[in-house]
Amino acid sequence: MIYKTIKGFLLSVFALAIIIPCSIVIMGAFKTDLKIISEPLALPESWNFDNFKRLVDSGSVYTPAKNSLIVAFFSVFITLFLASLAAFAIARLITVTGKVLFVLFSVGLAIPGQVNIIPIYLLFVDLGLTNSLTGLVLVNIALTLPISIFIMSAFFRDLPKEMFEVAGIDGAGPWRVYRSIALPLSRPAIGATGIFLFVICWNDLLYPLMLITREDKKTLPLTLIDFRGEYLTEYSMIFTAIVVASLPMIIMYIAFQRSFIAGLTQGAVKG
């Protein structure tokens, strides 16, 4: 009884720690700056969309949103492809070498990305990849590949070995086994990893701030900084832009959640 009470209390505190900031941001998108400062927890006097209209009329989010979408899409797609290949090889095709590779990729998780800021910047300057969406995609792939391999290799290890043995007896090579057996059964892992990677790439601010200076190459998180001036900060526009920037992540989560459940059911039946 005491355990359940403590657990319920901690979950309630955690829920409030998430709900209250989100509520302030959502309600702030329908307020003026004065109301946000004076009454941050109060409901808006009227649920009008003036701030959203200002944001759309300014046209300041179209190009950054497109850039963020391009960077996130290609980063997630390429990372999932490379991670699934590496995880399948580590889990199924090699033994001692696979364990060594898995340890090396796991070590990559222990190295904070901020440690590599100066080397990455100097390397990208030499390669001419600053102010380039390609450079952001490459950075995202390099930083998210270890965690992706870590997640997916654990899933591949749990797949029944008998399926791969039967496929090998029937003459299927490693590529055929990967394409026809491993990938269909790994849809739950791909869906979960895809959601995780998309959120990371979409919200990334550090590397766009370091590598991007041109206005036409800015991503959406980088554009949010423009609403913060030296003497004036437009909180209403910041909150509005945050709400708009969050919509693709919500849509992505809903879409991948359906495929996640469907893939989980299909994998359980086949397994």
N, C-alpha and C positions, 0 to 999 in steps of 0.2 A: 504493500500500500504506500509506504513512504517513497519507494523507488518510483512508483507511477506518479506520485505527486511532484517529486523533484523533476522528473522527466517532463511532465506537462508544463511546469513552471519555466524550465529552461527553453522548451520549444516555443512557449508563448513569448518569452523575451526575445528569442531569435526572430520570431515572426514579426514582432513590433519593430525590431531593428531594421527590417526590410520594408515593412509596409509604410512606416512613417516617412522616411526619406522619399520613397516612390510617390506617396500621396502629395507631399510638398511640391515635388517636381511637376506632377500632373496638374494639380490645382494652380500652380504658379504659371502654367502655360496659358491660363485664362484670366490672369490678373495683370495689373499694372505693377511697375517696379515699386511704387509707394506702398501698395497693398501687400506685396511680398515681404517687404521689410517690416511693416508695422503689424501685419496680421498673417504670419506665415502658415498657421494651422487652420485659419478660417476658410470657409467655403467661398468661392468667388461670388460676387454680387450678381453677376450674370454670366451665363455660360456662352459667351460670344467667341467668335473665332478671329478676332481682329489681329492677334499676334500671329496666327497661322497665315492670315492674308498678307501681313507685312513681310513675313518670311518668304512666301511664294513670290510676291511682287518684287522683292529685292533681287530675286534670282541668284542668291548667294549659295544655294544648296544644290543646285542642279549638277554642276560640274563636279564638285566634291563628292556628291552621292554617287555619281557615275564612276568616278575614280575608285572610290571605296568598294563599289560592287565589283569592278573589274579585278582589283587586287585581291579581294576576298575570294572571288570565284576561282580564279586561276591558282591561288595559293592553296585553297582547300582541295581542289581537284588533283593537282600535281602531287601534293603531299599525301593524299589518300592512296594514289596509285603507287608511289614509291614506297610508302609505309606498308602497304599490303604485300607488295613483292618481297620486301626485306623481311617482314614478319613471317610470311609463309616459308621463306628459305630458312630462317632461323629456327622455326618451330618444326619443320617437316623434312627438309632436304639434307641438312648437315648436322653433325653431332657436336664434337668439341669446338670446332670453328664457330658453330652457331652460338654456343654458350659464350665464347670470347666476344663475339660481335654484340651479343645482347648486353654483356657487361659494359662494353664500350659505349653503346648507345645509352645505357642507363646512367653512366657517368655524365653524359651530356645533360641530364636532367638536374644534376647538382651544380652546374655552372650557370650562374645568373646571366641573363642576356646583357645586363648593364656593364658587365666586366669587359665585354667585347666591343663596346661602343667605339673607342678610338681606333682599334685595328680595322673594324668594319668600315668606318668612315674613310680612313686612309686608303684602304683597298678599293672602295667604290669610287673615290676620286681618281685613282690611277686607272681604273677600268672605264671611267666616264659614265658611271651608272647613277650619279646623283641627278636629282630632278627627273627621275625616270620611274614609271610604274613597274617596269621590269625589275629594277633594283629592289623595290619594296616586295615584290613577289619572291625574289630570291632570298631576301632576308627572312621573310615569313616561313619559307620552306625549310631553311636551315635551322631556324629556332624551334619549329614545331615538329620536325621529323622525329626527334628522339622520343617525345611523349606519345606520338602516334604509333611508333613501332612498339613501344612498351605496352600500350593498350591492346593492339591488335595481335601481337605475338602470344599474349596470354589467352586470347580467344582461339587462335589457331591450334594451340596445344590441347585444348579441350575437345576438339573435333575427333570423332572416332577414327582410330588408325585403320580399321578394317576397310573403310571406304577407299582410302588411298592405296591400300594393298590390292584390293580388287581391281581398281582402276589401272594399277601398274601391271597386273596379270593380263588384263585385257589389251595391253599395249599402249596405254595413254602415257605420254611423256609428262615431264614436270609442268610445262606450260599449259597443256590440256587439263591436267589435274587442277592447276591453279584457276584456270578460266571457267571450267565446267563444274567443279565441285567446291573448291574453297571459297571462291567469290560469292556464289549464291547463298552458301551457308553463313557467310560472314556479314550479311546485310545488317544484322543488329549492331555489330561492332562498327561497321562503316557509318551507319546512321548516327550512333552515339558520338563517334570520333568526329564526324563531319560537323555536328552541332557545336561541339567543343572548339574545333578549329575556327569555325566561322565567327564565333563570338570573339575569339582572340584577335583574328585578323581585322574584323570590322571595328573593334574598339582600340586598335593599336594607335598610340600617339607618339611614343618615344622615337621610333625610327622615321616616320614621316617628318617629325619635328627636326630631326637631325639631317635628313637627306633631301628634303624638299623645301625649296624657296620660291619656286615659280607658282603664281596663282592658279594657272590652269592644270597644275599637277597636284594640288592640295587634296587631301582626303577629308572626309567629313569630320572626324575628331579634331583635325588640325584647324578646320574652319571655325569650330566652336570658340577657339581662343580669340578670334577676331572680334567677338562680341564683348570682350573684356578690354576696356580702354585704360589709359593711364590714370585718368581722373574720374571716369564714369564706367560702370559695369551695367549692361542691360540684362538684368537677371530674367526678366520676362522672356526675352528673345533667346537667352541661353536655355531656359527650361523648355521653351517651344521647340527649339532645334534638337534638344535631347529626346523629346517625345517623338519627333519625326524620325530621328536617327535610330530609335529603338524599334520602330515598326518592322523593318526588314528582319531583325533578329527574331521578333515574335512570329512573323510569318514563316521564317525558316524553321523555327522550332516546331510549329504546328505541322508543317509539311513533313519534316523528318520524323516527327513522333509517330505519324501514321505508318510510314514505311518501317520504322523501328519495330512497332508492334506486329506488323504483318510479317516482317522478316524473322522476328523471334518465333512466331507461331510456325512458320514454314520450316525454320531450322529445327525446331523441336520435333516436328512430324518426320522430317527426313532423317534426323539423328536416331 
